[in-house]
């Protein structure tokens, strides 16, 4: 009886923290495929398929997850680059307004030129 209780306690100590662990986030993984594999393992195949949907043959939840995650990461990268370009342009304008006005008509042209580099 004691042995059974000890085994149950050990199993519970191992399973409860893993069940309560937070879902993985895309930022924790190098690429979308690894993130989607971790989500599928943590949620289970049925919950994963329900969350990411299926196509007509009911087999493409993984592909939809990878695609959606990759697109979201790309948009986040582009947003970060645009914010950095805007900050750089504002700094240029603050440092030397006359030179900035001679080079660019407005802040938008500076940002566009910075993103093209």
C-alpha positions in Angstrom: 0.0 0.0 0.0 2.8 2.4 0.9 4.6 1.6 -2.3 1.5 2.4 -4.4 1.0 5.7 -2.6 4.6 6.6 -3.1 4.4 5.8 -6.9 1.2 7.8 -7.2 2.8 10.8 -5.5 5.9 10.6 -7.8 3.7 10.4 -10.9 1.6 13.3 -9.7 4.7 15.4 -8.9 5.9 14.9 -12.5 2.6 15.3 -14.3 1.0 18.2 -12.5 3.7 20.8 -13.3 3.9 19.8 -16.9 0.1 20.1 -17.2 0.1 23.5 -15.6 3.0 24.8 -17.7 2.2 27.7 -20.0 1.7 27.1 -23.7 4.8 27.8 -25.8 5.1 31.1 -27.5 6.6 31.7 -31.0 9.3 33.9 -29.5 10.7 30.9 -27.6 11.5 29.1 -30.9 13.9 29.7 -33.8 11.3 28.9 -36.4 7.6 28.3 -36.9 7.9 24.6 -37.5 9.5 24.0 -34.1 6.9 26.2 -32.4 4.0 24.3 -34.0 5.5 20.9 -33.0 5.7 22.1 -29.4 2.2 23.4 -29.4 0.9 20.1 -30.9 2.7 18.1 -28.2 1.5 20.3 -25.4 -2.2 20.5 -26.5 -2.6 17.2 -28.1 -3.4 16.4 -31.7 -7.2 16.9 -31.5 -7.0 20.3 -29.7 -4.3 21.4 -32.0 -6.4 20.5 -35.1 -9.4 22.3 -33.6 -7.4 25.5 -32.9 -5.7 25.7 -36.3 -8.4 24.3 -38.4 -8.3 21.7 -41.1 -8.6 21.7 -44.8 -11.0 19.5 -46.8 -8.9 16.3 -46.3 -8.6 17.1 -42.5 -4.8 16.8 -42.5 -3.4 20.3 -42.7 -3.6 21.9 -39.2 0.2 21.7 -38.8 0.8 23.5 -42.2 -1.7 26.2 -41.3 0.0 26.7 -37.9 3.4 27.0 -39.5 2.1 29.4 -42.2 0.3 31.7 -39.7 3.2 31.7 -37.3 5.7 32.5 -40.0 3.5 35.4 -41.3 3.1 36.8 -37.8 6.8 36.7 -37.1 7.6 38.4 -40.5 5.0 41.2 -39.7 6.6 41.7 -36.3 10.0 42.0 -37.9 8.8 44.5 -40.4 7.0 46.5 -37.7 10.2 46.6 -35.6 12.3 47.7 -38.7 9.8 50.5 -39.5 9.9 51.7 -35.9 13.6 51.7 -35.9 13.7 53.6 -39.2 11.3 56.2 -37.9 13.3 56.7 -34.7 16.5 57.1 -36.7 14.8 59.7 -38.9 13.5 61.7 -36.0 17.0 61.7 -34.5 18.4 63.0 -37.8 15.8 65.7 -37.9 16.5 66.8 -34.3 20.3 66.8 -34.9 20.3 68.9 -38.0 16.9 70.2 -39.2 18.3 72.2 -42.1 20.2 69.2 -43.6 17.1 67.0 -43.0 14.9 69.4 -44.9 17.3 69.7 -47.8 17.6 65.9 -48.0 14.0 64.9 -47.4 10.7 66.6 -47.9 9.1 65.0 -44.8 9.6 62.2 -42.3 7.8 59.7 -44.5 10.4 60.0 -47.3 13.2 59.6 -44.8 11.6 56.4 -43.4 11.0 55.1 -46.9 14.7 55.8 -47.9 15.9 54.1 -44.6 13.9 51.0 -45.3 15.2 50.8 -48.8 18.8 50.6 -47.5 
